[in-house]
Amino acid sequence: MTLTDSLKQLEWFIWHRWREHSRQSGSMELTSSELEYLYALMSAQGPGLRLTELAALMQVSKASASTMARKLDRQGYLRREACPEDARASRLLPTDKALYLQKEETSVYRETATAMGRALSEEELAQLERLLAKACRALELPQAPLPVPDISPRKQD
């Protein structure tokens, strides 16, 4: 199997796991654009983001970010809180509903890593981790939407 075919199969597996989790949790209501905004919001290093910060992070106009924030607020995925630095502004923060999506996604990746770990020896798994990490460093991506959790399946001694 070529690398391209392997990547397609891996993506297909992850996509199906994600859909299964989404079906069970009800999170299928979100579009990929809405998810992207949520991931950007959840990547904030401090207490949420101001609308201007979210717009800059998403590289969109403030009006576009405002429209999406209102939509996510109505759906219960974000909440607004007074901004301590600027009384005219508010901070956008993820709700528990949004944070659950983050846990759900980590679960999908953990299941994938576990399934792959069952097919590989400990040495092969360590080699795969090193090679994937090296390959990922070579990819030119915008800022990662979320911190990457350690989800590698480790065999217990």
Helices and strands as residue ranges (DSSP letters): H 3-25, G 27-29, H 32-42, E 49-50, H 51-58, H 62-74, E 78-82, E 90-94, H 96-119, H 122-138
